Amino acid sequence: MSHKSHLWNIRPTSLDMIAQLSAIVCQVFPHTLLKWQGDQLNIWRPFPGESAADANIEEAFYVPEEPNTELTRRYWGSTWMSGGSRQ
C-alpha cells in the first residue's frame, strides 16, 4: 500500500483531529491571507512589485512556543515554507 492511499483511509474522530489534518485559509480585507494549520499560523501580505508581473510578499510565521532546542529549531526550520531569511 502506498503512503498516499493510506491517507485516504484516515477517519477523523474529533474536531481536534480534523483541525490537525486541515489547512484553513482566510482572506482578510484588503490584502492579507491567514493560514491556520495544526499548531501554527502563517500570515501573508502581498504588495505590488515593480511591474505587473512582480509582487513583494511579507510573511509571518507563528508557532506555539519559541524553538529553544536543536530538535525544535530543525522541526520548525523544515516547516518554514517561504525560503526567506530565518531568525
Secondary structure in CASP SS format (residue, H / E / C, confidence):
PFRMAT SS
TARGET T0000
AUTHOR 0000-0000-0000
METHOD secondary structure of the structure
MODEL  1
M C 1.00
S C 1.00
H H 1.00
K H 1.00
S H 1.00
H H 1.00
L H 1.00
W C 1.00
N C 1.00
I C 1.00
R C 1.00
P C 1.00
T C 1.00
S C 1.00
L H 1.00
D H 1.00
M H 1.00
I H 1.00
A H 1.00
Q H 1.00
L H 1.00
S C 1.00
A E 1.00
I E 1.00
V E 1.00
C E 1.00
Q E 1.00
V E 1.00
F C 1.00
P C 1.00
H C 1.00
T E 1.00
L E 1.00
L E 1.00
K E 1.00
W E 1.00
Q E 1.00
G C 1.00
D C 1.00
Q E 1.00
L E 1.00
N E 1.00
I E 1.00
W E 1.00
R E 1.00
P E 1.00
F E 1.00
P E 1.00
G C 1.00
E C 1.00
S C 1.00
A C 1.00
A C 1.00
D C 1.00
A E 1.00
N E 1.00
I E 1.00
E E 1.00
E E 1.00
A E 1.00
F E 1.00
Y E 1.00
V C 1.00
P C 1.00
E C 1.00
E C 1.00
P C 1.00
N C 1.00
T C 1.00
E H 1.00
L H 1.00
T H 1.00
R H 1.00
R H 1.00
Y H 1.00
W H 1.00
G H 1.00
S H 1.00
T H 1.00
W C 1.00
M C 1.00
S C 1.00
G C 1.00
G C 1.00
S C 1.00
R C 1.00
Q C 1.00
END
